[in-house]
Amino acid sequence: MSRQPNPILIWWWQHRIRRMKRCRTLDELRQRYGDPDHIIPAKDMEFWHYPLRAVGGFLYSIHVAVIDGRPDQTYLHMEPQDDVEGKLRESAR
């Protein structure tokens, strides 16, 4: 298995991020892309996670930072898959 996403995947993810950035409200984001897989609350914001796939031991996802009830930033996020699996095991306890 390749350690990096292939160029077509990267292009598609970038395209999806550009389309998601056009959403001005959470209702519009939900209507076009559905509910996020999970929502992580933070101090004055929350992060909506839209998983993409695991490639080469890393989990790729699109994150949307929500501030004051509106999508503020949309970006590609990656983290080691082992870290994600460990967090899921801990939250299941």
ChimeraX attribute file (.defattr): number of C-alpha atoms within 10 A of each C-alpha:
attribute: neighborCount
match mode: 1-to-1
recipient: residues
	/A:1	7
	/A:2	8
	/A:3	9
	/A:4	13
	/A:5	16
	/A:6	10
	/A:7	9
	/A:8	9
	/A:9	13
	/A:10	13
	/A:11	12
	/A:12	11
	/A:13	18
	/A:14	15
	/A:15	11
	/A:16	14
	/A:17	17
	/A:18	13
	/A:19	14
	/A:20	20
	/A:21	15
	/A:22	12
	/A:23	18
	/A:24	12
	/A:25	14
	/A:26	14
	/A:27	13
	/A:28	14
	/A:29	20
	/A:30	12
	/A:31	11
	/A:32	12
	/A:33	13
	/A:34	11
	/A:35	15
	/A:36	16
	/A:37	10
	/A:38	11
	/A:39	16
	/A:40	10
	/A:41	12
	/A:42	11
	/A:43	5
	/A:44	8
	/A:45	16
	/A:46	18
	/A:47	20
	/A:48	21
	/A:49	20
	/A:50	20
	/A:51	17
	/A:52	15
	/A:53	12
	/A:54	16
	/A:55	17
	/A:56	12
	/A:57	14
	/A:58	19
	/A:59	19
	/A:60	20
	/A:61	20
	/A:62	21
	/A:63	21
	/A:64	25
	/A:65	20
	/A:66	21
	/A:67	14
	/A:68	9
	/A:69	11
	/A:70	16
	/A:71	23
	/A:72	15
	/A:73	13
	/A:74	21
	/A:75	15
	/A:76	18
	/A:77	16
	/A:78	16
	/A:79	13
	/A:80	14
	/A:81	16
	/A:82	12
	/A:83	11
	/A:84	13
	/A:85	12
	/A:86	10
	/A:87	11
	/A:88	11
	/A:89	9
	/A:90	9
	/A:91	8
	/A:92	6
	/A:93	5
